[in-house]
Amino acid sequence: MNKLYLFTLTSLSCLVFGSPMLQAKDFKDSTLTHIEYPDWFSNDPFLELNEDLANARDAGKQGLMVLYTTEGCSYCGLFIKKSLGHPEIAAMVQQHFGSVGLEIFDDTNLVGPRGKETTVKAFAKQEGVMFSPTMLFYDSEGRRVMRITGYQSPERFKTSLNYV
């Protein structure tokens, strides 16, 4: 049976779903982690998610994945390293989705998947992002089709990808 663990790191909240592969004794959540997104994530400095979605659609992908993280979140770093770093999962995401990484508390201006101008932080609130990591999936029309909150092991994340 999986357990739900909630850890607070110096005012940063990370929601983690325990699994047999990741137990508290196996992971040091006290280490603050600098977040670096995979090099295959969009690096658009203007944060125009509608353009990222259009590029994904033009490339024949089914939509856009937005990964919300928090600087210092050790579970965000672990998700990027283990799940997004898994070759099969990375290939699945790249084949089916454009990918963007955002900092949950960022005040930078952003254009959402459906063209609405806002800030990164306001968009997170609008989309129900309260913890990191959180993955949002949008279809080719910019409608959110799934939200996944918390650390996802490679196995669990692969199951979610197959579903979406």
C-alpha positions as CSV (number, residue, x, y, z in Angstrom):
1,M,0.0,0.0,0.0
2,N,1.4,3.4,-0.9
3,K,1.6,6.1,1.7
4,L,1.3,9.9,1.2
5,Y,4.2,11.9,2.6
6,L,4.2,15.7,2.8
7,F,7.5,17.4,3.4
8,T,8.2,21.1,3.9
9,L,11.6,22.4,3.0
10,T,12.4,26.0,4.1
11,S,8.9,27.2,3.1
12,L,8.9,25.0,-0.1
13,S,6.3,22.3,-0.2
14,C,6.8,19.1,-2.1
15,L,4.1,16.4,-2.3
16,V,5.5,12.9,-2.6
17,F,3.7,9.6,-3.1
18,G,5.6,6.8,-1.5
19,S,6.3,3.7,-3.4
20,P,8.4,0.6,-2.8
21,M,11.1,2.1,-5.0
22,L,11.3,5.4,-2.9
23,Q,11.1,5.3,0.9
24,A,12.1,8.1,3.3
25,K,15.1,6.1,4.5
26,D,16.4,5.9,0.9
27,F,16.2,9.6,0.1
28,K,17.6,12.7,1.7
29,D,15.0,15.4,1.3
30,S,17.0,17.9,3.3
31,T,19.3,18.5,0.4
32,L,18.2,21.6,-1.6
33,T,18.4,20.9,-5.3
34,H,19.1,23.4,-8.1
35,I,16.5,22.6,-10.8
36,E,17.7,22.0,-14.3
37,Y,15.2,20.9,-16.9
38,P,16.2,18.4,-19.6
39,D,17.8,20.0,-22.6
40,W,14.8,18.8,-24.7
41,F,12.5,21.2,-22.8
42,S,11.5,24.4,-24.5
43,N,13.8,27.3,-23.6
44,D,11.5,30.1,-24.9
45,P,12.4,33.1,-22.8
46,F,9.1,34.8,-23.5
47,L,7.1,31.9,-22.0
48,E,4.5,31.8,-24.8
49,L,2.8,28.4,-24.1
50,N,0.5,28.9,-27.0
51,E,3.5,29.0,-29.3
52,D,5.0,26.0,-27.6
53,L,1.7,24.2,-28.1
54,A,1.5,25.3,-31.8
55,N,5.0,24.0,-32.4
56,A,4.1,20.7,-30.8
57,R,1.0,20.4,-32.9
58,D,2.9,21.3,-36.0
59,A,5.4,18.5,-35.2
60,G,2.5,16.0,-34.9
61,K,2.5,15.8,-31.1
62,Q,-0.7,15.4,-29.1
63,G,-0.1,18.4,-26.9
64,L,2.0,20.1,-24.2
65,M,3.4,19.0,-20.9
66,V,4.1,21.8,-18.4
67,L,6.3,20.8,-15.4
68,Y,6.0,23.1,-12.4
69,T,8.9,22.9,-9.9
70,T,10.3,25.0,-7.0
71,E,13.9,25.9,-6.8
72,G,15.4,23.8,-4.0
73,C,12.8,21.0,-4.2
74,S,14.7,17.8,-3.9
75,Y,11.7,15.8,-5.2
76,C,11.5,17.9,-8.3
77,G,15.2,17.2,-9.0
78,L,14.7,13.5,-8.3
79,F,11.7,13.4,-10.7
80,I,13.7,15.1,-13.4
81,K,16.7,12.8,-12.8
82,K,15.0,9.4,-12.4
83,S,11.7,9.7,-14.4
84,L,12.4,12.2,-17.1
85,G,16.0,10.9,-17.3
86,H,14.8,7.4,-18.0
87,P,15.5,6.9,-21.7
88,E,12.2,5.2,-22.5
89,I,10.1,7.8,-20.7
90,A,12.1,10.7,-22.2
91,A,11.5,9.3,-25.6
92,M,7.7,8.9,-24.9
93,V,7.4,12.5,-23.7
94,Q,9.4,13.9,-26.6
95,Q,7.4,11.9,-29.1
96,H,4.0,12.9,-27.8
97,F,4.4,16.3,-26.1
98,G,6.2,19.6,-26.2
99,S,7.6,20.2,-22.8
100,V,8.1,23.4,-20.7
101,G,9.4,23.8,-17.2
102,L,8.2,26.6,-14.9
103,E,9.0,27.8,-11.4
104,I,5.8,27.9,-9.3
105,F,6.6,31.2,-7.6
106,D,7.8,33.1,-10.7
107,D,6.2,36.5,-11.4
108,T,7.4,36.5,-15.1
109,N,4.7,37.2,-17.7
110,L,3.4,34.2,-19.6
111,V,0.9,33.5,-22.4
112,G,-1.1,30.4,-21.6
113,P,-1.9,27.5,-23.9
114,R,-5.1,29.2,-25.0
115,G,-3.5,32.6,-25.5
116,K,-4.5,34.3,-22.2
117,E,-1.8,36.7,-20.8
118,T,-1.0,36.3,-17.1
119,T,2.0,35.5,-14.9
120,V,3.6,32.2,-14.2
121,K,2.5,32.3,-10.5
122,A,-1.1,33.3,-11.4
123,F,-1.3,30.6,-14.1
124,A,-0.2,28.0,-11.5
125,K,-2.9,29.1,-9.2
126,Q,-5.5,29.1,-12.0
127,E,-4.5,25.6,-12.9
128,G,-4.7,24.3,-9.3
129,V,-0.9,23.9,-8.9
130,M,-0.3,24.0,-5.1
131,F,2.7,21.7,-4.7
132,S,5.8,20.8,-6.7
133,P,6.5,18.9,-8.8
134,T,3.2,19.1,-10.7
135,M,2.8,18.1,-14.3
136,L,0.0,19.6,-16.4
137,F,-0.9,18.1,-19.8
138,Y,-2.8,20.0,-22.5
139,D,-4.3,18.6,-25.6
140,S,-3.7,20.1,-29.1
141,E,-6.4,22.7,-28.5
142,G,-4.9,23.9,-25.2
143,R,-7.4,22.2,-22.9
144,R,-5.9,20.7,-19.7
145,V,-6.5,17.0,-19.9
146,M,-4.6,15.8,-16.8
147,R,-2.8,17.2,-13.7
148,I,-0.3,15.0,-11.8
149,T,0.9,16.2,-8.4
150,G,3.9,14.9,-6.6
151,Y,7.0,12.8,-7.3
152,Q,6.2,10.0,-9.7
153,S,8.5,7.0,-10.0
154,P,9.5,6.1,-13.5
155,E,6.9,3.2,-13.4
156,R,4.1,5.3,-12.2
157,F,4.9,8.2,-14.6
158,K,5.0,5.8,-17.5
159,T,1.6,4.5,-16.6
160,S,0.3,8.1,-16.5
161,L,1.9,8.8,-19.9
162,N,0.2,5.8,-21.4
163,Y,-3.1,7.0,-20.1
164,V,-2.9,10.6,-21.3
